Amino acid sequence: QLQLVESGGGLVQPGGSLRLSCVASGFTLDYYAMGWFRQAPGEEREGVSCISASGSSTIYADSVKGRFTISRDNAKNTVYLQMNSLKPWDTAVYHCNAVPVRMGYLEVWGQGTLVTVSS
């Protein structure tokens, strides 16, 4: 019943932009830190970005710093990943996850959305 659903992936040319969304259902994100991860076929899963429950603190992988921006709107129960200046090596399935900051709750993962950067 706890679910994260990503959307916004698709095909984009190098240098283009996409905004990914992650909407929670069955629970609220108020007390969850949120993260975006990505994985290309045959490659290791890579942490892309994380944001604190309050939205006041963010972390980015070196590979996306200056190009990607994570944000959240707790009122909409949604987390976003704005991706600019996309490169072919950004191609991957992007997953969001929710990490509880309170005791007694489980981490939740989304099903993923595919981002393909190609000319």
Phi, psi and omega in degrees: 000328175284125189213141169240132181237117178270151175207169177105353177288169180161193180264130179218148178283153174307137184090350180278184184227151172217152172240119177268144177237148177225113184250130179268141172227148182085352177198167178251151186269004187305325185244034177233128162288148185237147179221157171243134176234159177219153179211124174266154180305131179077006182242163178288148173295136183240130171287128184262308185198153176223152178222140181290166182301324180279345185084004185275345183227136179226154177225141180229144170294148180304328184292343183238357181303135180086349181244325182252149177224124176264143178209168179214153175228094184297330178296329177264001180056042189223143173239144183237155169226106176274122184242115179245164179049049185295142180244157179305327181283359170280351180299124183182170166273126182256127179243143169256155176218154181241126181246117183291142176261357175251156180288150171088012179233151184262152172293145182236137178241144174274171184279341177100154174224137186273129174247123179239120180250109185202148175272000000 
